[in-house]
């Protein structure tokens, strides 16, 4: 018997409401409270972002390989970072560093008016572009660039989310935050900590240490 793969369904039962419902229940149990974030996660089919062979695991709370030594983030961390970034408010202009396969980007497209996302590995930009087109995320623009530099021409951003671990706080990203804006970023090499940085005024920032996380490293340059 031939199994036909449609553009939004792969495998059997992957898209079933029960499978996705279980993921949402788990996220609530893990402490995610923002209903807008939970709805955004519910609306984005995670299985289309991973290879067919892995799609059986797409709704488990794990990161999975996407090629080029990179991973798709765990649903919990996507939800958690989105919740921190949003802080209960509709977002206007958001910048993501580290598009990968575009899963977090797709979630952000439901939470912000405009989303810009930058990735340093060209084939991943192409991959993400395909996924976001398939999901009709029309408010997203992707770029192939070194995200350490941000996107100065499009700044300021009211939210910046970095989905790879930086060895230090990137000054360019701090400069590109709007006043009142929020940067969510993992920092560290051996031990990585998730930080929230709020820009209080032109010169003042408030930094909050949140929790231990595990991300691939934020590298320099493009490839
Ligand atoms: N946001 C993704 C996470 C992808 S993993 C998701 O939702 O699953 C992190 C990504 O950051 C990788 O694809 C990696 O190539 C990218 N990355 C690492 N350093 C970068 C840099 N300096 N600029 C842009 N992207 C970078």
Boltz pocket constraint, residues with backbone or C-beta under 6 A from the ligand:
constraints:
  - pocket:
      binder: B
      contacts: [[A, 70], [A, 71], [A, 72], [A, 73], [A, 78], [A, 97], [A, 98], [A, 99], [A, 100], [A, 101], [A, 102], [A, 103], [A, 104], [A, 105], [A, 118], [A, 119], [A, 120], [A, 121], [A, 124], [A, 145], [A, 146], [A, 147], [A, 148], [A, 163], [A, 164], [A, 216], [A, 217], [A, 218], [A, 219], [A, 220], [A, 221]]
      max_distance: 6.0
